[in-house]
Amino acid sequence: MTTSIFDSAEFNERLFFPRADRSRCPAGAKDHFVSVSDGVALHVRVYDGASRRATVLLFHGNGEVVADYDAIAARFHGIGLSLAVCEFRGYGQSTGRPTLRACITDAPLVLYALRDELAPNRTPLVVFGRSLGGHCAAEIAGRVPALCDAIVLESAGADPLALLARRGLSLERELSDEERQTFDPRVKLARCMLPTLVLHGASDTLIGPHEARANFAAIGSPDKRLVLIEDRGHNDVSLSAQYWAALSTLGTVL
């Protein structure tokens, strides 16, 4: 029985845009499949950098698949960061059906399963949430922070009610405590004591910069940085040199 609008089929069908992808794993990368529940396995592609100062585990946006990052992995390597990308349920080569609750609860399971693979000899590990993937990063930051060393939020939302509104839905009541604890990233970020970088397009009209500021304000760690990328929107922040300059600092501070 559905107890929350965030668990409803209507909401989740409007939120997720899964597409299948069976593209070949590129040279130098390796595909993993992490079991998160009976019959459900998530696809994670690890792009290993030859010389790395840290490894990034990235949870993507709601219209993306792992293969969308095949070309950009080299940019991460160029600033000393290895990259791994995890697909949501039902996306790419992952099985199952995507829901926001599953997206959130699956994230720590992936990190538990691949921690040693991603960060051998305690190489610093950065959890990166892009757009909807910000919910995954916030979950890890607030509930299992010992599993990583830093957090990055890119183009991530802060307000669950605004998320509903973007899907054409509304809630005619206050959020329950369970809904706040599960679906409001700010509740989790308040417990985050890890170094945290918030990246957001200054011209983002899908998820406005005010949500980035709200996430930034909520973060409990004193070691936090907000970078608003000039003249960029929701999906083009990585085309800016300012974006890569901000990310390049991760490998030096960890």
N, C-alpha and C positions, 0 to 999 in steps of 0.2 A: 504493500500500500504506500502510495506517495505521501510523504510527510512534509515535503518542502517543494516550493516552486522550482528550486534549483535541481531537484531530482526528476522533474516532470519531463515527459517525452517532448512536449511542445518546446520547452526551453532548450533542451539539449539538441534537438533537431535544428533549431535556429542558430545555435552557437557553433556547432562543429560542421566542417566541410571536408570530410575524409575523402581521399582518393587513393586508389591502389597505385603502387609503383614497384616494378620488379627490375629496375635498372641494375646493371652489373656493378658490383663493388669496385671502385677504382683502385688502381695499383697503389700499394702502400697503405691501404685501409683494410679494416677487418670488421665483418658483421657479427654481432652477438644477438642472441634472443633470450630475453629475461622473462621467466615465468612469474606472473604476478597474481594469478589465480588459476583455478582448474580450467584448463583448455585455453588460457589466454597468455600470450607471450608478446612482449614488446621488442621491437627492432631497435637496436642501438648500433650506430656505425662509428667506429673509432678511427680517426685520421691521425696516425702517429707522426709526430714531428721528430726530426732527427736530433735536434738539440732543443730541449724544452726547459723552461724555468717553472712552468706550471701547466696543469691540464684543465681544460674547460669542459664541463658537462652541460650541454645546452638543451633546454626544452623549448621547442619551437612554437610558432604561432598557429592559429586555428586553420589557416589555409595552406600550410606548408607540409612537406615531407622531408625525410632525411636527405634524399638526393638533391634537394634544392641547395644544400650546403657543400656539395662536392667541389664546386669551383672556389668557394670562399675559404675553404679550409687552409689553403696556402697563405692567405692573408694573416690568419691566426699564427701559422708557423713562422711567418716573417717577423712577428713581434715576440717570438719565443714562447708561444702558447700552443700546446697540442689541443685538438678539438675532438669531442665526441658528441653526437646528436642522438637524442631519444625521440622516437615517434610515439604519438598517442595511440590508444586502442583504435583499431579500424583504419589507421592511416598507413600508407605505404605497404610494408611487409608485416606490420603488427596485426594481430588477430583481435577479436572482440569488438565491442561497441563502445564508442566514446561517450562519456558523461563527465561533467565537471567534477563530481565527487570522485570518480575513478581516476581522473587525471591527477587530482591532488593526492589521493592515497597511494597511487602507484609510484610516485616520485621517490620516496625514501626506499622503496623496495628495489628500484633500479640501482640506487646508490649503494645500498647494502651489497647487492649482488656483484657489482663491478668495481667496488672501491679499490681492491688490490690490483686489478687489471689497469685501472685508469691512473693510479698514483703509486706505482711501485717504489719501494724504499722511501715512502712518505713524501713523494713529490707533492708540492702544494696542489690542492684541488679547488677549483672555482666552480660553483653552481650558478648557471646563467639561465634566466628566464626571459624569453622574448614574448611580448604581448600576452596572450593567454597563458603561455608558459611561465609567466611571472607568478601564477598561483602555485606552480610546482616549486619554484625557488623559495617562495615565502614559506611553504610548508616545511621544507628542509631547514630553512633558517630558524624557524620558530620551534620545531619539534625535535630535530636530530642534528643540531649544529656541530656536534663533535665529529661528524662524518666529513666535513669540508673545512676550508680555510678562508673562504671569501664568497660573497654573493654579488651578482650583477643582475640588475633589472633593466630591461630595455623595452621602452614603449609599453610598459605594464600599467594596467588599471589598478585603482585603489578601492573604489566604492562598489559593492555588490548591487546596490540599487541602480547605479548608473549602468552597470553591466546588463541588468534586466531591461532598462530603458533602451539600450542600443539594440536589443533583440525584440523591441516592440511590446514589451511586457511591463507590468507594474505590480506592486505588492501593496495591498490596501491595509497594511498593518505594520507594526514594528518587526524588525528581524528578531527571531528567537535567539536565545543565547547559543544554541547549537549551531544555528546558521551563521552567526557572527564568528564563532570559534572555527568553523569549517571553511567559510567562503569569504571572509573579510581578511585580505592579506595584511592589513594594518595591525590586526590583533597579534598576528604571528611576528611581524617585523618589530613590534614593540619589545619582544623577547630576544631579538637578534643582537648579539654582541660581537659579531664578526665584521671585518672590514667590508663595506658595502658601497658599490658604485651604482648610481641611478642615472641611466642614459635615456634621453627622450627628445624627440623632435620638437623644437620650439614652435613649429607651425603645424603640429599634429592636430587634425580636425576630427579624427576618429576617437582617440583617447586624449583629451586635452592635457597640456602641461601641468594644469592645476592638480591632476591626479598624481603625476610624478612628484610634485611638491608635497602632496599629502602622504605618499609613501615615504618620502625622505624624512618628513617631520616625525613619522611614526617610528622610524628605526631607532632602536635603543642604543646601538653602538655609537660611541663618540667618534669612531673612525669611519666616517661616511662622507660621500661626495656626490653632489648633484651636478650633472653636466647637461645643459639644454643645447642641443645641436642646432646651430643657426640655419635657417632657411630649409629645414627638413621636416617632413611629415611623419606618418606612421611607418611606412615601409621602405623609406630610402635613407634612413639614418646612417647605414653602413657605407654609403657612398661619400661620406664626408671625411676629410682628413682629421677633423676634430674628434670624430668617433674613435678612430684608430689611435690617435694620440692619447685619449683617455684610457683606452684598454691597455695600451702599452705600459702604463704605470703598474698594472697588476703584477707583472713578472718581477718587478723590482722591489715591491713592498712586502711580498710574501716570504 
